[in-house]
Amino acid sequence: MYKRIRDLREDADLTQKQMSQILHCSQQVYSNYELGQRDIPTSILIALAKYYHTSTDYILGLVDKR
């Protein structure tokens, strides 16, 4: 899951700082999500799926189709 959110961000040509602003959190918190050092709250998971126009199942690694 953590690699997927990093890959989605990089595919969108966004920095961690930009993504953290979109999600209304600090860059450090977002970095911790990507590194797997912090669990991603459900509300953030849903926001990521909406932003990237994908499913939460894809982000969680349950399916491979975006």
Secondary structure, DSSP 4 states (H G I P E B T S, - for coil): -HHHHHHHHHHTT--HHHHHHHHTS-HHHHHHHHHTSSPPPHHHHHHHHHHHT--HHHHHTS-S--
